[in-house]
Amino acid sequence: MNTKNYFIIGGTGGIGKAMVEQLLQTATNEHASTGMNNDTGIRVFATYHKSIPDFEADNLYWIAMDICDEQSIKHAVDTIKQQTTHIDWVINCAGLLHTKAQQPEKALQQLESEFFLQNMQVNALASLLIAKHIKPLLAKAERSADKPAIFATISARVGSISDNQLGGWYSYRMSKAALNMGMKNLSIEWSRSLKDVCVVVMQPGTVNTQLSAPFQGNVADGQLFSPTYSAECLLEVLSKMSAAQSGSFVDWAGESIPW
């Protein structure tokens, strides 16, 4: 069996960390059942921003990366190339909704250029830059129409233009809508130049993380997911995606979301 390599961007965040943990647990279970060594099975490459995490595993490789710096993204990919010739799945879990100084806008009067551009940089541009540099490693993945390589990005339902009934949150909504358009564009380009890769944007549900913490009071009972549950659902949906579904916008249950 060939090694399956995963690249998780934002591996220290709520959903990203949960994905890393579940992928490593899958690798442990496969090792126990088949007796595979660490040169086969699953390897996980995960990024952190500032401090290297204290969470370790034989088949886990932490890589420093600043998603707002293209040279940092390139350096991270070059680091992966020193460890492997291919990547099978890329999942970008990094995102920005608020900072210590700035909350999502409730009205146009609260719009600030710097915060708006920061949202665009993190939520929209980063995934395109990651795709730009990771493409050669995806090109070398073993893939087919039924079992494609994956390039997934966490989006948000509020990035849907037709689903917008409340307004507000200008920077976040617009950056996620821009992300969705960018990934749709990418899916079309790669359908011509990189066959059997599924590009997908995903809505993880409302997840109990630092990103959603200030807004959890408005969440209906039973609709606030743990990072573990959301990650499990997202990985399950991705495992069933085909190349024909590239360019999709789906939620944690695999249901389509209108653009």
C-alpha positions in Angstrom: 0.0 0.0 0.0 1.3 3.5 -0.9 1.5 6.2 1.7 -1.4 8.6 1.7 -0.2 12.1 2.5 -2.5 14.8 3.9 -1.7 18.5 4.2 -3.7 20.4 6.8 -3.4 24.2 6.9 -4.3 25.6 10.2 -3.4 22.5 12.1 -3.5 24.2 15.5 -7.0 25.6 15.2 -10.1 23.9 16.4 -11.2 22.1 13.2 -7.6 21.7 11.9 -6.3 20.1 15.1 -9.3 17.8 15.2 -8.6 16.7 11.7 -5.0 16.0 12.4 -5.9 14.0 15.5 -8.5 11.9 13.6 -6.1 11.2 10.6 -3.4 10.1 13.0 -5.9 7.9 14.8 -6.9 6.3 11.5 -3.2 5.7 10.8 -2.8 4.0 14.3 -5.9 1.8 13.7 -4.6 0.7 10.2 -1.2 0.0 11.7 -2.7 -2.1 14.4 -4.9 -4.1 12.0 -2.3 -4.6 9.2 1.0 -4.3 10.9 2.1 -1.6 8.5 5.2 0.4 9.4 5.6 4.2 9.2 6.7 4.1 5.6 3.3 3.1 4.5 -0.2 4.1 5.5 -0.9 7.8 6.4 1.3 10.8 6.9 0.1 14.2 8.0 1.8 17.5 7.3 0.2 20.3 9.3 1.0 24.0 9.6 1.3 26.2 12.6 1.8 30.0 12.6 4.1 31.0 15.5 4.9 28.4 18.2 5.5 24.8 17.2 2.8 22.6 18.9 3.8 20.1 21.6 1.6 17.4 20.0 3.8 14.8 18.3 3.5 11.6 16.4 5.9 9.6 14.2 3.9 10.3 11.1 3.1 13.9 11.9 5.2 16.7 10.4 4.7 20.3 11.7 5.6 23.1 9.3 5.7 26.8 10.0 3.6 28.8 7.6 2.1 32.3 7.5 -0.8 32.2 5.1 -0.5 36.0 4.5 3.0 35.6 3.1 3.4 33.9 -0.3 7.1 33.2 0.3 6.2 31.5 3.6 3.7 29.3 1.7 6.3 28.4 -0.9 8.8 27.6 1.8 6.3 25.3 3.5 5.6 23.5 0.3 9.4 23.2 -0.4 9.7 21.7 3.1 7.1 19.0 2.2 8.9 18.2 -1.0 11.9 17.2 1.1 9.8 14.6 2.8 7.5 13.2 0.0 6.9 13.3 -3.8 3.2 13.8 -3.6 0.2 15.1 -1.6 -3.2 13.4 -1.8 -5.4 15.7 0.2 -5.0 19.4 1.0 -7.4 21.0 3.5 -7.2 24.6 4.4 -8.9 25.1 7.8 -7.5 28.6 8.5 -9.9 31.5 8.6 -10.6 35.0 10.1 -13.8 36.3 11.4 -12.7 38.7 14.1 -9.6 40.0 15.9 -9.0 41.3 19.4 -9.6 44.8 18.1 -12.3 44.3 15.5 -15.6 42.4 15.4 -17.6 41.7 12.2 -19.5 44.8 11.0 -23.1 45.2 12.0 -23.5 48.2 9.7 -21.6 49.8 6.8 -20.4 52.6 9.1 -18.2 50.1 11.0 -16.3 49.1 7.8 -12.6 49.6 8.1 -10.2 49.2 5.1 -7.5 47.4 7.0 -9.8 44.8 8.6 -11.6 44.3 5.2 -8.3 43.6 3.4 -7.1 41.3 6.2 -10.3 39.2 5.7 -9.6 39.1 2.0 -6.0 38.1 2.5 -6.7 35.3 5.0 -10.1 34.0 3.8 -9.8 34.4 0.0 -6.3 34.9 -1.3 -4.5 32.3 0.9 -6.2 29.3 -0.7 -5.3 30.5 -4.2 -1.7 30.9 -3.2 -1.6 27.5 -1.5 -3.1 25.9 -4.7 -0.5 27.8 -6.8 2.4 26.2 -5.0 1.0 22.8 -4.0 -0.2 21.9 -7.6 3.0 19.9 -8.5 2.6 17.7 -5.4 -1.1 17.1 -6.2 -0.1 16.2 -9.8 1.9 13.3 -8.6 -0.8 11.8 -6.4 -2.4 8.5 -7.4 -5.9 9.4 -8.3 -8.9 8.4 -10.4 -12.3 9.8 -11.2 -13.8 7.8 -8.2 -10.9 8.5 -5.9 -9.6 11.9 -6.7 -7.0 14.0 -5.1 -8.6 16.6 -2.8 -8.2 20.4 -2.5 -10.7 21.5 0.1 -11.1 24.9 1.8 -13.3 25.7 4.8 -15.8 28.4 3.7 -19.0 29.6 5.4 -22.7 29.6 4.6 -22.7 33.3 5.1 -20.5 33.5 2.0 -23.6 32.4 -0.1 -25.0 35.4 -1.9 -28.5 33.9 -2.5 -28.7 32.6 1.1 -28.0 36.1 2.6 -31.1 37.2 4.4 -29.6 39.2 7.3 -26.9 41.4 5.8 -24.0 42.7 8.0 -20.6 41.1 8.4 -19.4 42.8 5.2 -15.7 41.8 5.4 -16.4 38.1 6.3 -19.3 37.6 3.9 -17.5 39.2 1.0 -14.2 37.4 1.6 -15.9 34.0 1.8 -17.9 34.8 -1.4 -14.6 35.7 -3.0 -13.1 32.5 -1.8 -16.0 30.5 -3.3 -15.5 32.2 -6.7 -11.8 31.6 -6.6 -12.2 27.9 -5.9 -14.9 27.6 -8.6 -12.4 29.2 -11.0 -9.7 26.8 -9.8 -11.9 23.8 -10.3 -12.5 24.7 -13.9 -8.8 25.4 -14.7 -7.7 22.1 -13.0 -10.4 20.1 -14.8 -8.3 20.9 -17.9 -4.8 20.8 -16.6 -4.9 18.5 -13.6 -7.4 15.7 -14.1 -9.1 13.8 -11.2 -8.7 16.5 -8.6 -11.7 17.6 -6.6 -11.7 21.2 -5.6 -14.4 21.8 -2.9 -15.4 24.5 -0.5 -17.1 23.3 2.7 -19.3 24.7 5.5 -18.4 23.0 8.8 -21.5 24.0 10.7 -21.2 26.3 13.7 -18.3 24.9 15.6 -17.3 25.5 19.2 -14.0 27.3 18.5 -12.3 30.6 19.2 -13.6 31.9 15.9 -17.3 31.4 16.8 -17.0 32.0 20.5 -18.4 35.6 20.6 -21.5 34.5 18.6 -22.5 31.2 20.2 -25.4 32.8 22.1 -27.4 32.9 19.0 -27.0 29.3 18.0 -30.0 27.0 18.4 -29.8 24.1 20.8 -28.1 21.1 19.2 -26.6 23.2 16.4 -23.2 24.0 18.1 -20.8 21.2 17.0 -17.6 20.1 18.7 -14.5 20.4 16.5 -14.2 16.6 16.7 -17.7 16.1 15.3 -17.3 18.7 12.6 -13.9 17.3 11.5 -15.3 13.8 11.4 -18.2 14.8 9.3 -16.1 16.9 6.9 -13.5 14.0 6.4 -16.4 11.6 5.8 -17.9 13.8 3.1 -14.5 14.3 1.4 -13.9 10.6 1.4 -17.0 10.1 -0.8 -16.3 13.0 -3.3 -15.6 12.2 -6.9 -13.8 14.2 -9.5 -17.1 15.1 -11.1 -18.1 17.0 -8.0 -15.2 19.4 -8.3 -16.4 23.0 -7.9 -18.9 22.1 -5.3 -20.0 24.1 -2.2 -21.3 21.7 0.4 -22.0 21.6 4.1 -20.8 19.2 6.8 -23.4 16.7 5.8 -22.5 16.8 2.2 -25.6 18.8 1.2 -25.2 21.4 -1.6 -25.3 25.1 -0.6 -26.4 27.7 -3.2 -23.8 30.1 -4.4 
